[in-house]
Amino acid sequence: MWKTKITEMLGIEYPIIEGGFGSFGTSALAVPVSEAGGLGMITATALRTPEGLRQDIRRARSLTNKPFGVNLTVMTCPNIDEMCQVVIEERVPVVETATYRADKYGKRLQAAGVKWIHKVATMKHALAAEQQGVDAVVIVGLEGAGFKSTLQLPTLVAIPWAVKQLKIPVIAAGGIGDARGFMAALAMGAEAVYLGTAFMATKECPISERHKQSMAEADPTEPKYRERCLAPPKPEELQRVMGERDSAPVDQWLLRLERVMLKDSPDMPDLTGDEMTEEGVEEEILRSLPGSLAVAVIDKVVTVRELIENMISEAEEIRRRWSIC
Ligand SMILES: Cc1cc2nc3c(=O)[nH]c(=O)nc-3n(C[C@H](O)[C@H](O)[C@H](O)COP(=O)(O)O)c2cc1C
């Protein structure tokens, strides 16, 4: 009933994919998503070392027979070459890459039989990814959390715009958190949805209860959501960082660019090192990536299975309503 090009490609029951989370995207959340019929995603950045990633993949395998993927975020993933090798050796069926210059890894993974999905914020990057041969592309609309672009469009416009121009399957992301967003995305031509914030507000997500509750109670017009997602970056800071493009090492430059896009100072210290306490990491997530405008449709903290089953049963109800109109 929910067969799409993506469910067929990945061998999953529902066209629902978990987003990557650099600080906490481990098997603790990926396994329940896969078990409930979606595609769980282990984020290599969250495991920090290739050995940590290998162990987490093995842990996931011991807990589920269903497929799951690995997210390799080029800008933040340490030892990405070795991480890529672990994915190949452990026979993970699908990898999602994110940010820039991912083709080197994507092509290597495809040559080893791994499906390659790439996540982008703009049409220009989606077309470039198609040219590079990706198997599918995730398009994140303006409502979403994560890396921002001045050329990003709202999800409602970005998805049909992309479907019109691309031949590869499009996966919709950005502000989707319930059956209405799910059905809208499929109606716009997406072959699956990709959820970040909605999976953060689940019982299994390894962030604090305080953070989850704050998302369930949040008003999307609060500045911390609106500004992160919608406000343009400060022109003088964008210009300054763009001017450093050819002089700074690419990883450092991309990190500085991300901060400007998220409306942070590019000069703030890197707080993601090993010396960070758990409390400190939590504070950092709350401050820098609290979630997206999807908080508008999140009313309570539920289990991953409840989130997916509610989404599917409410989507089936919408289909029934439409069929009698
Ligand atoms: C706290 C947090 C951390 C994230 N970390 C990453 C990351 O490391 N790599 C990545 O590709 N995307 C990351 N994202 C983006 C999500 O994977 C996803 O693209 C986004 O949340 C989708 O929008 P939504 O939250 O509206 O569903 C992160 C998002 C949040 C909220």
The ligand as a MOL file (V3000), in Angstrom:
LIG
                    3D

  0  0  0     0  0            999 V3000
M  V30 BEGIN CTAB
M  V30 COUNTS 31 33 0 0 0
M  V30 BEGIN ATOM
M  V30 1 C 20.0770 18.4980 16.4080 0
M  V30 2 C 20.2290 18.2230 14.9440 0
M  V30 3 C 21.4260 17.6860 14.4680 0
M  V30 4 C 21.5880 17.4400 13.0960 0
M  V30 5 N 22.7820 16.8980 12.6520 0
M  V30 6 C 22.9100 16.5780 11.3420 0
M  V30 7 C 24.1060 15.9740 10.8530 0
M  V30 8 O 25.0700 15.7690 11.5840 0
M  V30 9 N 24.1690 15.6210 9.5490 0
M  V30 10 C 23.1210 15.8510 8.7040 0
M  V30 11 O 23.2150 15.4690 7.5330 0
M  V30 12 N 21.9920 16.4560 9.1080 0
M  V30 13 C 21.8560 16.8140 10.4060 0
M  V30 14 N 20.6930 17.4040 10.8430 0
M  V30 15 C 19.5920 17.6640 9.8810 0
M  V30 16 C 18.5940 16.5010 9.8650 0
M  V30 17 O 19.1990 15.2930 9.4860 0
M  V30 18 C 17.4500 16.7790 8.8640 0
M  V30 19 O 17.9720 17.1100 7.6010 0
M  V30 20 C 16.5320 17.8840 9.3220 0
M  V30 21 O 16.2960 17.8130 10.7110 0
M  V30 22 C 15.2030 17.7750 8.5610 0
M  V30 23 O 14.3150 18.7670 8.9390 0
M  V30 24 P 13.2020 18.5520 10.0790 0
M  V30 25 O 13.9180 18.6700 11.3780 0
M  V30 26 O 12.2540 19.6760 9.8290 0
M  V30 27 O 12.5700 17.2070 9.9110 0
M  V30 28 C 20.5160 17.7030 12.2050 0
M  V30 29 C 19.3050 18.2280 12.6890 0
M  V30 30 C 19.1500 18.4990 14.0350 0
M  V30 31 C 17.8570 19.0560 14.5140 0
M  V30 END ATOM
M  V30 BEGIN BOND
M  V30 1 1 1 2
M  V30 2 1 2 3
M  V30 3 2 2 30
M  V30 4 2 3 4
M  V30 5 1 4 5
M  V30 6 1 4 28
M  V30 7 2 5 6
M  V30 8 1 6 7
M  V30 9 1 6 13
M  V30 10 2 7 8
M  V30 11 1 7 9
M  V30 12 1 9 10
M  V30 13 2 10 11
M  V30 14 1 10 12
M  V30 15 2 12 13
M  V30 16 1 13 14
M  V30 17 1 14 15
M  V30 18 1 14 28
M  V30 19 1 15 16
M  V30 20 1 16 17
M  V30 21 1 16 18
M  V30 22 1 18 19
M  V30 23 1 18 20
M  V30 24 1 20 21
M  V30 25 1 20 22
M  V30 26 1 22 23
M  V30 27 1 23 24
M  V30 28 2 24 25
M  V30 29 1 24 26
M  V30 30 1 24 27
M  V30 31 2 28 29
M  V30 32 1 29 30
M  V30 33 1 30 31
M  V30 END BOND
M  V30 END CTAB
M  END
